[in-house]
Amino acid sequence: MSYDVILVIAAAICIMYYYHVASSSKRYFQMTFQLLLIGIILWISPNLGRYFNYSPLKIAGFILFICAIGILTIEGFFNGLRGKK
């Protein structure tokens, strides 16, 4: 096996374990999940940067911005649906 395959398998195991630990924490689950999302975005942005021939930092920033807007929109929708202000 090459080192890339071993690295991908190790990363998948780490992500599954991280999700398991995050799901057991009822109080900080959402924040933990968002940190996992940020980590994945920062991990894949150099590959996307090579694919699109654009700066990886700009790609990561754009993706994080879109994710943050999406999270705020969804939370606002469900707060309005429940009648919270």
N, C-alpha and C positions, 0 to 999 in steps of 0.2 A: 504494500500500500504506500502511496505517496504521502508526503507530509500535508498536502492540501486536503486530502480526504480525511486524514486523522484530525486535522484542525476543524473541519466542518462538522465531523461527528462530535468532537469535544464541545464545540460551540452549541450544537443542538442539545446536547445533554445539559449544558450549563443553563440554557434558556428554559428548558423544561423544569429543571430544579428551581430556577429563579421564579417561574410562574407558580410552582407548587408552594413555595415559601410565601409569595405575595398573596396567594389566595387564602392562606391560613391567617393572614393578618387582616381582620375585618375593618379595622380603623383606617389603615393606610393603603388599602388595596388600590384605589384609583391613582394615588400619587406613585406608588410602586410600579404600576402598569405604565404610567406615562414616562417614568424614567427608563423602563425597558424599551419603550418605543423610541425614545431619544437615542439610546445606545445603539439600537438596530439601525436607525437612520444614519448616525455618525459612522457606523461600521461599513455600511454599503455605499456611502457617498463617494469615496475614492473610485470605486468601480464605475459608478454612474458618471463621474467626472471624466474618466477615460473614454467611456462610451459616447457621451455627448460632446466631448472635447471642450469642457467648460470647467471652471474652478470648483473643486469638491466642496469647499467651504460655502460658496454661494449656493450650490445645490442643496446642501444640508440646511442652510438657513432658510431657503425657500420652502423646503418640505416641512421643517419645523413650524414655520409661520402658518402654512396651510393647515397643519395638524392642530395648532393652537386655536385658529379660527373655527375649525370644525368642532373641536371639543367645547369651546365656549358657546357655539350655536346650539349644539345638541343639549348641553346642560341648561341653557336658557329655555329651550323648547320644553324640556321635561319639567323645569321649575314652573313655567307658565301653565303647563298641563295640570300640575298638581295644585296650582293656585298660590304658590309661594312667591314672595317678592324679594 
